[in-house]
Amino acid sequence: MNIFFELHSDLPREAPGDMASTAKALSLIPKLPKNPQILDIGCGPGMQTLALAKITKGQITAIDNHQPFLDELQQRAAQENLSSYIITQNCSMFSLDFQPESFDLIWSEGAIYIMGFQEGLQSWHHFLKTGGAIAVSELSWLVTNPPEEPLNFWKNAYPAMKNITENITIIQNLGYNYINSFTLPESSWWDDYYTPLERRINNLRQKYQGNEEANAVLDEEQREIELYRKYSDSYGYVFYLMQK
Ligand SMILES: C[S@@+](CC[C@H](N)C(=O)[O-])C[C@H]1O[C@@H](n2cnc3c(N)ncnc32)[C@H](O)[C@@H]1O
């Protein structure tokens, strides 16, 4: 198995986040209709999809291009009696094939960076009903002058990373009404993401003893975790909410 997927299977989530933050973002959206049509883009194993289903009782189309994550989401939904609210679809966010204005709400936690913050918001606009809302979480600088170490790391890993003000300007320039934004708590990085990921890295170290290539991947993941441990004041995940 590809070591990346070995690292990233069967984790509670695939990006920082938590149920309370998903619920908070939802509560900030004005006038969501009863049983809304929701698109969850890059849903992964779907912790946020399940939260959306529980709270809204809407119809959620959850898309991802990695089938094992969709299978896991379906299993979790069945365990929680939420299957009737969730349809999974294996497709790429780069080539979504929905009718224009299909959704009351477009959701994406930790996944819009794959297209780029601006590019994603620009391309998804088309699928949103007038008056509909978008909620995305995005890795963002929390300070105007970040220290050199995280700056260099993220310049390489995510060169398009912006600060909160810059992202709000992008939202407004695209013609959305900016609603609100908030930074996810540090616990949302650790509890369901970095802590289980770090445990997995340690297990894989034993399995891949002496395998330089595998250990280089594990080192890189560990480095990202150490960096956050040191510089969590400088960057974080931020939820951005906007309306068409
Ligand atoms: C960082 S994870 C976030 C997953 C989930 N939203 C969460 O918070 O746990 C990004 C997700 O995007 C998916 N992904 C990557 N490229 C994609 C693409 N082109 N189209 C759709 N999904 C994609 C990955 O499989 C992964 O599940």
The ligand as an SDF file (V2000), in Angstrom:
LIG
                    3D

 27 29  0  0  0  0  0  0  0  0999 V2000
   -7.2840   17.1980    4.0280 C   0  0  0  0  0  0  0  0  0  0  0  0
   -8.5400   16.0610    3.5570 S   0  0  0  0  0  0  0  0  0  0  0  0
   -9.9890   16.6830    4.3940 C   0  0  0  0  0  0  0  0  0  0  0  0
  -11.0570   15.6500    4.5490 C   0  0  0  0  0  0  0  0  0  0  0  0
  -12.2620   16.0090    5.4100 C   0  0  0  0  0  0  0  0  0  0  0  0
  -12.9880   17.1420    4.9000 N   0  0  0  0  0  0  0  0  0  0  0  0
  -11.8570   16.2270    6.8550 C   0  0  0  0  0  0  0  0  0  0  0  0
  -11.8610   17.3930    7.2850 O   0  0  0  0  0  0  0  0  0  0  0  0
  -11.5810   15.2420    7.5350 O   0  0  0  0  0  0  0  0  0  0  0  0
   -8.8160   16.4680    1.8550 C   0  0  0  0  0  0  0  0  0  0  0  0
   -9.7500   15.5210    1.1470 C   0  0  0  0  0  0  0  0  0  0  0  0
   -9.8660   15.9070   -0.2130 O   0  0  0  0  0  0  0  0  0  0  0  0
   -9.8700   14.7380   -1.0200 C   0  0  0  0  0  0  0  0  0  0  0  0
   -9.4240   15.1090   -2.3670 N   0  0  0  0  0  0  0  0  0  0  0  0
   -8.1740   15.2900   -2.8500 C   0  0  0  0  0  0  0  0  0  0  0  0
   -8.1910   15.6720   -4.1240 N   0  0  0  0  0  0  0  0  0  0  0  0
   -9.5010   15.7260   -4.4900 C   0  0  0  0  0  0  0  0  0  0  0  0
  -10.1790   16.0430   -5.6890 C   0  0  0  0  0  0  0  0  0  0  0  0
   -9.5160   16.4120   -6.7840 N   0  0  0  0  0  0  0  0  0  0  0  0
  -11.5240   15.9850   -5.7060 N   0  0  0  0  0  0  0  0  0  0  0  0
  -12.2210   15.6210   -4.6010 C   0  0  0  0  0  0  0  0  0  0  0  0
  -11.6360   15.3100   -3.4280 N   0  0  0  0  0  0  0  0  0  0  0  0
  -10.2920   15.3660   -3.3670 C   0  0  0  0  0  0  0  0  0  0  0  0
   -8.9510   13.7600   -0.3120 C   0  0  0  0  0  0  0  0  0  0  0  0
   -9.1980   12.4290   -0.6800 O   0  0  0  0  0  0  0  0  0  0  0  0
   -9.2910   14.0650    1.1490 C   0  0  0  0  0  0  0  0  0  0  0  0
  -10.3570   13.2640    1.5960 O   0  0  0  0  0  0  0  0  0  0  0  0
  1  2  1  0
  2  3  1  0
  2 10  1  0
  3  4  1  0
  4  5  1  0
  5  6  1  0
  5  7  1  0
  7  8  2  0
  7  9  1  0
 10 11  1  0
 11 12  1  0
 11 26  1  0
 12 13  1  0
 13 14  1  0
 13 24  1  0
 14 15  1  0
 14 23  1  0
 15 16  2  0
 16 17  1  0
 17 18  1  0
 17 23  2  0
 18 19  1  0
 18 20  2  0
 20 21  1  0
 21 22  2  0
 22 23  1  0
 24 25  1  0
 24 26  1  0
 26 27  1  0
M  CHG  2   2   1   9  -1
M  END
$$$$
